[in-house]
Amino acid sequence: MPAPETAVAGAMLIALIGYAVLGGADFGAGVWDLFASGPRRARQRRIISDAIGPIWEANHVWLILVIVILFTGFPRAFAVIMTALHIPVTLMLIGIVLRGTSFVFRAYDSPNDRVQRRWGRVFAISSTLTPVMLGLIVGGISSGKIEVDDGVVTSGWFNAWIDLFALAVGGYTLTLFAFLAAVFLTVEALDEPAVQDDFRRRALAAAVVLGVCALLVGALSVERAPELQDELLQSWWSWPLQGATALVALGALAALVTRRFFLARTLAVGQVALILLGWGLALNPYLVVDDVTIAEAAAPEITLQLLLGGLGAGALVLFPSLYYLFRVFKGQRAFILFDRRGEHRAPSTNADD
């Protein structure tokens, strides 16, 4: 049985994966709202709005869960991260607020084109910048550039995230969310083949850019995040996990090429989950490389035990509630993992393609 601090850290990683999959798809949809183009751009934006409208608020429960677990279970790590990275953290939170409010105002404000364009730009730009901030935070935590002396951050406010490695992770995060959203939107546009083709092409393009970003992050990590790189190359789990991630990524690409969109969605979710699982395992035993470990930052054992009990009780409410939410607003389609016969379509031949 894992130690309480390990179990709590694992629960935090699971919550982060949930946020990356569900919240990340929402942010990525905002990216495609920004880059909607062509004769079907209004239809593209309508499908994006319809896709995220009923569920975007609920998806942030995962981020709240991550913050609460970090604050309660690892207060020292929380203090270090929020001090060293308070600028990108603050910008990310501002982006989340701007994105949410602009999305609501666009839906309920005046239908005037000028007003709609204004709120649409705020929504799309904040959806694009916020994932970059999240990536900067992840890159800063992983780089080893946050220096702590007797619990006090001594590396300054900029050293950890104004860095090529952190910036590359920010770009990688944005591209990953954009890829995930485009795959999700191919399923949302199942009844509009022409728009589905638009999102399919964007998913394929994002997959190529994502591969380039992954290579860039890997190359920069050799010198700028050596502890993380060593774990990814030398641990017993590393190569099997990286092999599985590569297979799932190639499978998602093949499913898009062959127009098996439900399968592509399942594999894209698996790809995101495996990437974050690999990052979490490579980070272990640290919460902040390489000055704050899980064991050192952990709250007293009784606090961790109560936290685990609260998480278990909360899960009994959270997961059925989320299932009911998706079932009501998304229908059975939200839970289909693989394409059934006849569900993948041939390329559209509509005149407006």
C-alpha positions as CSV (number, residue, x, y, z in Angstrom):
1,M,0.0,0.0,0.0
2,P,1.5,3.4,-1.0
3,A,2.4,5.9,1.7
4,P,-0.3,8.6,2.2
5,E,1.8,11.3,0.6
6,T,2.3,9.2,-2.5
7,A,-1.4,8.4,-2.7
8,V,-2.2,12.1,-2.4
9,A,0.3,13.0,-5.1
10,G,-1.2,10.3,-7.3
11,A,-4.7,11.7,-6.8
12,M,-3.3,15.2,-7.8
13,L,-1.8,13.8,-10.9
14,I,-5.1,12.1,-11.8
15,A,-7.0,15.4,-11.3
16,L,-4.4,17.2,-13.5
17,I,-5.0,14.6,-16.3
18,G,-8.7,15.2,-16.0
19,Y,-8.2,18.9,-16.4
20,A,-5.8,18.5,-19.3
21,V,-8.3,16.2,-21.1
22,L,-11.6,18.1,-20.5
23,G,-10.4,21.6,-19.7
24,G,-7.7,21.3,-22.3
25,A,-10.2,20.4,-25.0
26,D,-12.2,23.5,-24.1
27,F,-9.1,25.7,-24.4
28,G,-8.1,24.1,-27.7
29,A,-11.6,24.8,-29.0
30,G,-11.0,28.4,-28.3
31,V,-7.9,28.3,-30.4
32,W,-9.9,27.0,-33.3
33,D,-12.5,29.7,-32.7
34,L,-9.7,32.2,-33.2
35,F,-8.5,30.5,-36.4
36,A,-12.0,29.8,-37.8
37,S,-11.8,30.6,-41.5
38,G,-13.3,29.9,-44.9
39,P,-16.9,29.9,-46.0
40,R,-17.9,27.7,-43.0
41,R,-16.3,29.8,-40.3
42,A,-19.7,30.7,-38.8
43,R,-20.7,27.1,-38.7
44,Q,-17.3,26.1,-37.2
45,R,-17.8,28.7,-34.4
46,R,-21.4,27.5,-33.8
47,I,-20.3,23.9,-33.4
48,I,-17.5,25.0,-31.0
49,S,-20.0,27.0,-28.9
50,D,-22.5,24.2,-28.9
51,A,-19.8,21.7,-27.9
52,I,-18.4,23.5,-24.9
53,G,-21.4,25.5,-23.8
54,P,-23.1,23.0,-21.4
55,I,-20.0,21.6,-19.7
56,W,-17.1,24.2,-19.7
57,E,-17.8,25.3,-16.1
58,A,-17.8,21.8,-14.8
59,N,-14.5,21.0,-16.4
60,H,-12.7,23.5,-14.0
61,V,-13.6,21.3,-11.1
62,W,-10.4,19.4,-11.9
63,L,-8.2,22.5,-11.6
64,I,-9.8,23.4,-8.3
65,L,-9.1,19.9,-7.1
66,V,-5.5,20.1,-8.1
67,I,-5.1,23.4,-6.2
68,V,-6.9,22.2,-3.1
69,I,-4.8,19.0,-3.0
70,L,-1.6,20.9,-3.4
71,F,-2.5,23.5,-0.8
72,T,-3.8,21.0,1.8
73,G,-1.5,18.0,1.2
74,F,1.8,19.8,0.3
75,P,1.7,23.3,1.7
76,R,5.4,23.9,1.3
77,A,5.3,23.0,-2.4
78,F,2.3,25.2,-2.8
79,A,4.1,28.2,-1.2
80,V,7.2,27.6,-3.4
81,I,5.2,27.3,-6.7
82,M,3.0,30.2,-6.0
83,T,6.0,32.4,-5.1
84,A,8.4,31.5,-7.9
85,L,5.7,31.2,-10.5
86,H,3.1,33.7,-9.3
87,I,3.3,35.7,-12.5
88,P,2.3,32.9,-14.9
89,V,-0.1,31.5,-12.3
90,T,-1.9,34.9,-12.0
91,L,-1.9,35.3,-15.8
92,M,-3.4,31.9,-16.2
93,L,-6.2,32.6,-13.7
94,I,-6.9,35.9,-15.4
95,G,-7.1,34.1,-18.7
96,I,-9.6,31.6,-17.3
97,V,-11.8,34.4,-15.9
98,L,-11.7,36.4,-19.2
99,R,-12.4,33.3,-21.2
100,G,-15.4,32.3,-19.2
101,T,-16.9,35.7,-18.9
102,S,-16.4,36.5,-22.6
103,F,-18.0,33.2,-23.6
104,V,-21.1,34.0,-21.5
105,F,-21.3,37.6,-22.7
106,R,-21.0,36.5,-26.3
107,A,-23.9,34.2,-25.8
108,Y,-26.2,36.7,-24.1
109,D,-25.0,40.2,-25.1
110,S,-26.3,42.0,-28.2
111,P,-26.3,40.0,-31.4
112,N,-24.7,43.0,-33.1
113,D,-21.8,41.8,-35.2
114,R,-19.4,44.3,-33.6
115,V,-20.3,43.2,-30.1
116,Q,-20.0,39.5,-31.0
117,R,-16.6,40.1,-32.6
118,R,-15.3,41.9,-29.5
119,W,-16.3,39.1,-27.1
120,G,-15.2,36.5,-29.6
121,R,-11.7,37.9,-29.8
122,V,-11.4,38.0,-26.0
123,F,-12.7,34.4,-25.7
124,A,-10.3,33.2,-28.4
125,I,-7.2,35.1,-27.3
126,S,-7.6,34.1,-23.7
127,S,-8.2,30.5,-24.7
128,T,-4.9,30.6,-26.6
129,L,-2.7,32.3,-24.0
130,T,-3.9,30.4,-20.9
131,P,-2.6,27.0,-22.0
132,V,0.8,28.7,-22.7
133,M,0.8,29.9,-19.1
134,L,0.0,26.4,-17.8
135,G,2.9,25.1,-19.9
136,L,5.2,27.7,-18.5
137,I,4.3,26.6,-15.0
138,V,4.9,22.9,-15.8
139,G,8.2,23.8,-17.5
140,G,9.3,25.9,-14.5
141,I,8.5,23.2,-12.0
142,S,10.4,20.7,-14.1
143,S,13.5,22.6,-15.0
144,G,15.3,22.7,-11.7
145,K,15.7,26.5,-11.9
146,I,13.5,27.2,-8.8
147,E,16.0,27.4,-6.0
148,V,14.8,27.1,-2.4
149,D,16.8,27.9,0.8
150,D,15.2,27.0,4.1
151,G,11.7,27.2,2.5
152,V,12.4,30.6,0.9
153,V,12.6,31.0,-2.9
154,T,15.9,32.5,-3.8
155,S,15.8,32.2,-7.6
156,G,13.6,35.2,-8.2
157,W,10.3,35.7,-10.0
158,F,11.5,35.2,-13.6
159,N,14.3,32.7,-13.6
160,A,12.2,29.6,-13.8
161,W,9.8,30.5,-16.5
162,I,11.5,33.1,-18.7
163,D,13.5,30.2,-20.2
164,L,13.6,28.5,-23.6
165,F,12.6,25.1,-22.1
166,A,9.6,26.5,-20.2
167,L,8.6,28.5,-23.4
168,A,8.9,25.3,-25.4
169,V,6.7,23.4,-22.9
170,G,4.2,26.3,-23.2
171,G,4.0,25.9,-27.0
172,Y,3.8,22.2,-26.6
173,T,0.8,22.5,-24.2
174,L,-1.0,24.8,-26.5
175,T,-0.5,22.5,-29.5
176,L,-1.5,19.5,-27.5
177,F,-4.8,21.1,-26.4
178,A,-5.5,22.3,-30.0
179,F,-4.9,18.8,-31.3
180,L,-7.2,17.3,-28.7
181,A,-9.9,19.9,-29.3
182,A,-9.8,19.4,-33.1
183,V,-10.3,15.6,-32.6
184,F,-13.2,16.1,-30.2
185,L,-14.8,18.5,-32.7
186,T,-14.7,16.0,-35.5
187,V,-17.2,14.0,-33.4
188,E,-19.2,17.1,-32.5
189,A,-19.5,17.8,-36.2
190,L,-20.6,14.3,-37.1
191,D,-23.9,15.6,-38.6
192,E,-22.1,18.2,-40.7
193,P,-19.6,16.4,-42.9
194,A,-18.1,19.5,-44.5
195,V,-17.3,21.1,-41.1
196,Q,-16.1,17.8,-39.9
197,D,-13.6,17.7,-42.7
198,D,-12.4,21.2,-41.6
199,F,-11.7,20.0,-38.1
200,R,-10.1,16.7,-39.4
201,R,-7.6,18.7,-41.4
202,R,-6.8,20.9,-38.5
203,A,-6.3,17.9,-36.2
204,L,-3.9,16.3,-38.7
205,A,-2.0,19.6,-39.0
206,A,-1.9,20.0,-35.2
207,A,-0.6,16.4,-34.9
208,V,2.4,17.3,-37.1
209,V,3.2,20.5,-35.2
210,L,2.8,18.5,-31.9
211,G,5.5,16.1,-33.0
212,V,7.8,19.0,-33.8
213,C,7.2,20.6,-30.5
214,A,7.8,17.3,-28.7
215,L,11.2,17.0,-30.4
216,L,12.0,20.5,-29.4
217,V,11.1,20.0,-25.8
218,G,13.1,16.8,-25.7
219,A,16.2,18.5,-27.2
220,L,16.0,21.4,-24.8
221,S,15.5,19.2,-21.8
222,V,19.0,17.7,-22.2
223,E,20.7,20.9,-21.0
224,R,17.8,22.8,-19.4
225,A,16.0,20.1,-17.5
226,P,18.6,17.4,-17.0
227,E,17.0,15.7,-14.0
228,L,13.8,15.2,-15.9
229,Q,15.6,14.0,-19.0
230,D,17.6,11.4,-16.9
231,E,14.4,10.0,-15.5
232,L,12.8,9.8,-18.9
233,L,15.8,7.9,-20.3
234,Q,17.0,5.7,-17.5
235,S,14.0,4.6,-15.5
236,W,12.7,1.1,-15.9
237,W,9.2,2.3,-16.9
238,S,10.4,5.0,-19.3
239,W,10.8,3.2,-22.6
240,P,7.6,1.0,-22.3
241,L,5.6,4.1,-21.5
242,Q,7.2,6.2,-24.3
243,G,6.6,3.3,-26.7
244,A,3.0,3.1,-25.6
245,T,2.6,6.9,-26.0
246,A,4.1,6.7,-29.5
247,L,1.8,3.9,-30.5
248,V,-1.3,5.6,-29.2
249,A,-0.3,8.9,-31.0
250,L,0.3,7.0,-34.3
251,G,-3.0,5.2,-33.8
252,A,-4.9,8.5,-33.3
253,L,-3.3,9.8,-36.5
254,A,-4.2,6.7,-38.4
255,A,-7.8,6.9,-37.1
256,L,-8.1,10.5,-38.4
257,V,-6.7,9.5,-41.8
258,T,-9.2,6.6,-42.0
259,R,-12.0,8.8,-40.6
260,R,-12.7,6.7,-37.5
261,F,-13.4,9.7,-35.3
262,F,-14.6,8.0,-32.2
263,L,-11.5,5.9,-32.1
264,A,-9.4,8.9,-32.8
265,R,-11.0,10.7,-29.8
266,T,-10.3,7.7,-27.5
267,L,-6.7,7.5,-28.6
268,A,-6.2,11.3,-28.3
269,V,-7.4,11.1,-24.7
270,G,-5.1,8.2,-24.1
271,Q,-2.2,10.1,-25.6
272,V,-2.7,13.1,-23.3
273,A,-3.1,10.9,-20.3
274,L,0.1,9.0,-21.1
275,I,2.1,12.2,-21.6
276,L,1.1,13.5,-18.3
277,L,1.6,10.2,-16.6
278,G,5.1,10.1,-18.0
279,W,5.8,13.6,-16.7
280,G,4.5,12.8,-13.2
281,L,6.6,9.7,-13.0
282,A,9.7,11.5,-14.2
283,L,9.1,14.3,-11.7
284,N,8.9,11.7,-8.8
285,P,10.1,12.1,-6.0
286,Y,10.0,15.8,-6.5
287,L,7.1,18.3,-6.6
288,V,9.5,21.0,-7.6
289,V,12.8,19.8,-9.2
290,D,15.1,19.5,-7.4
291,D,14.6,21.3,-4.1
292,V,11.1,20.2,-2.9
293,T,10.3,16.5,-2.6
294,I,6.9,14.8,-2.0
295,A,8.0,13.5,1.4
296,E,9.5,16.8,2.6
297,A,6.6,18.9,1.5
298,A,3.9,16.6,2.8
299,A,1.4,17.8,5.5
300,P,1.2,15.8,8.7
301,E,0.0,12.2,8.2
302,I,-3.4,12.8,9.9
303,T,-4.1,15.6,7.4
304,L,-3.2,13.4,4.5
305,Q,-5.4,10.6,5.7
306,L,-8.3,12.9,6.2
307,L,-7.7,14.4,2.7
308,L,-7.7,10.9,1.2
309,G,-10.9,10.1,2.9
310,G,-12.5,13.4,1.6
311,L,-11.3,12.6,-1.9
312,G,-12.8,9.1,-1.7
313,A,-16.1,10.4,-0.5
314,G,-16.1,13.2,-3.1
315,A,-15.4,10.8,-5.9
316,L,-18.6,9.0,-5.0
317,V,-20.4,12.3,-5.8
318,L,-18.2,13.7,-8.5
319,F,-18.0,10.9,-11.0
320,P,-21.8,10.0,-11.1
321,S,-22.5,13.8,-11.4
322,L,-20.2,14.2,-14.3
323,Y,-21.6,11.2,-16.0
324,Y,-25.1,12.5,-15.6
325,L,-24.0,16.0,-16.9
326,F,-22.4,14.5,-20.0
327,R,-25.3,12.0,-20.5
328,V,-27.9,14.8,-20.4
329,F,-26.1,17.4,-22.6
330,K,-24.0,15.2,-24.9
331,G,-26.0,12.0,-25.1
332,Q,-24.7,8.5,-25.6
333,R,-22.3,9.8,-28.2
334,A,-20.0,11.1,-25.4
335,F,-19.3,7.6,-24.2
336,I,-18.7,5.8,-27.5
337,L,-15.0,4.6,-27.6
338,F,-14.8,3.0,-31.0
339,D,-16.5,3.5,-34.3
340,R,-19.3,1.1,-35.1
341,R,-19.8,-0.1,-38.6
342,G,-21.1,2.7,-40.8
343,E,-20.2,5.5,-38.4
344,H,-17.2,6.8,-40.3
345,R,-17.9,8.7,-43.4
346,A,-16.3,9.1,-46.8
347,P,-14.9,12.6,-47.6
348,S,-17.6,15.1,-48.2
349,T,-18.3,16.2,-51.8
350,N,-20.4,19.2,-50.9
351,A,-19.9,22.2,-53.3
352,D,-18.8,24.5,-50.5
353,D,-15.8,22.2,-49.7
